[in-house]
Amino acid sequence: MLPIFGARDLAHNDAGDIFVAGNNGATDEPRVYVKYADSTHWEMLPTATLPGIGRVPAITVGETPDGNQTPFIAVDSNIYYLDVNTWKLGFSYPIGMDINVLFFRMICWLAPALVYTVTFSTAQPGSMIKEILLLPTHFI
């Protein structure tokens, strides 16, 4: 019998790799799969450093501060990013906040406090940076 997987969101990187995020249908464990552009099968990414249970509604591909493309996922009210084979907590929003959409975009430096907390950036005021923009449920 095949495992049950509830896919919630898809994303792709510049290389053509496709990422899908969701939950194990039987246990609600977070799951992320990738289908590399030169492959014909899906591969599960490591999950040992993710919470054991948690809603995974969104995924995007963005850049880490060192310029590498990597997936970012929402698990409940937290945002994680994949650093080599380990998911690292990027930011934790207050419990009860529902994250429904994640995407990366270029912005100008306008709100230093907001940008520091959301992007993990050490950029100087006036520079261009990359930001994770979060759309809470009440904005959608």
C-alpha positions in Angstrom: 0.0 0.0 0.0 1.3 3.4 -0.9 1.7 6.1 1.8 -1.0 8.8 1.8 0.3 12.4 1.1 -1.7 15.5 1.1 0.0 18.0 -1.2 -0.8 21.6 -0.5 1.5 23.8 -2.6 4.1 23.6 -5.4 7.2 25.6 -6.2 10.1 25.4 -8.7 13.6 26.8 -8.9 15.6 28.2 -11.8 17.1 24.7 -12.6 13.6 23.3 -13.2 13.4 21.3 -10.0 9.8 21.0 -8.7 9.1 21.0 -4.9 5.8 20.0 -3.3 4.9 20.5 0.4 2.1 19.0 2.5 1.5 16.4 5.1 1.6 12.7 5.6 -2.1 11.9 5.5 -2.0 9.3 8.3 0.1 11.3 10.9 0.1 15.0 9.8 3.9 15.0 9.7 5.3 17.7 7.5 6.6 16.4 4.2 8.5 18.0 1.3 9.2 16.2 -2.0 11.4 17.2 -4.9 11.4 16.1 -8.5 14.8 17.1 -10.0 14.6 18.4 -13.6 16.7 15.4 -14.9 14.8 12.8 -12.9 11.7 10.8 -13.5 10.8 10.2 -9.8 9.9 12.1 -6.7 12.3 12.1 -3.7 11.4 13.0 -0.1 13.6 15.6 1.5 14.9 15.1 5.0 12.4 15.8 7.8 14.3 15.0 11.0 14.7 18.8 11.9 11.0 19.7 11.2 8.3 19.5 13.9 6.8 16.0 14.2 3.3 17.3 13.5 2.3 20.6 11.8 0.2 22.1 9.0 2.2 22.8 5.9 0.2 25.1 3.6 2.8 26.9 1.6 6.2 26.5 -0.1 8.4 28.9 -2.1 11.9 28.9 -3.5 14.0 31.8 -2.5 17.6 32.7 -1.8 19.6 32.3 1.4 21.7 35.3 2.5 24.7 33.7 0.7 22.7 33.6 -2.6 21.8 29.9 -2.9 18.3 28.9 -4.1 16.5 26.8 -1.5 12.9 25.9 -0.5 11.2 27.8 2.3 8.1 26.2 3.9 5.5 27.3 6.4 4.8 24.8 9.2 2.0 26.2 11.4 3.2 29.7 12.3 6.9 29.1 11.6 9.0 29.5 8.4 11.8 27.0 7.7 14.4 26.9 5.0 16.5 24.0 3.8 20.2 24.5 4.5 22.0 21.6 2.7 20.1 18.6 4.4 18.8 20.4 7.5 15.7 22.5 7.9 16.4 25.6 9.9 13.9 27.9 11.6 14.0 31.2 9.7 11.3 33.0 11.7 8.5 32.2 14.2 5.3 34.2 14.1 2.9 34.3 17.0 1.0 31.1 17.7 -2.4 31.2 16.0 -1.3 33.1 12.9 -2.2 31.1 9.8 0.3 31.3 7.0 -1.4 30.7 3.6 1.0 32.1 1.0 4.8 32.5 0.8 6.7 34.1 -2.1 10.0 35.8 -2.7 10.4 39.2 -4.3 12.9 42.1 -4.6 12.2 45.2 -2.5 13.8 48.5 -1.7 15.0 49.1 1.9 12.0 50.9 3.4 11.3 49.3 6.8 14.5 48.2 8.4 12.9 46.5 11.5 10.4 44.5 9.3 13.0 43.5 6.8 15.6 42.4 9.3 13.1 40.1 11.0 11.6 38.6 7.9 14.7 38.3 5.6 17.5 37.4 8.0 19.5 40.1 6.1 22.5 42.1 7.1 22.1 44.5 4.2 22.8 48.2 4.8 19.9 50.8 4.5 19.4 51.8 0.9 20.5 48.5 -0.6 18.3 46.0 -2.5 17.4 42.9 -0.5 15.3 39.8 -0.8 12.4 39.5 1.5 9.9 36.7 2.4 6.5 38.4 2.3 3.9 36.8 4.5 0.2 37.2 3.8 -1.8 36.4 7.0 -5.3 35.0 6.6 -7.0 38.3 7.4 -5.2 40.0 4.4 -6.4 37.3 1.8 
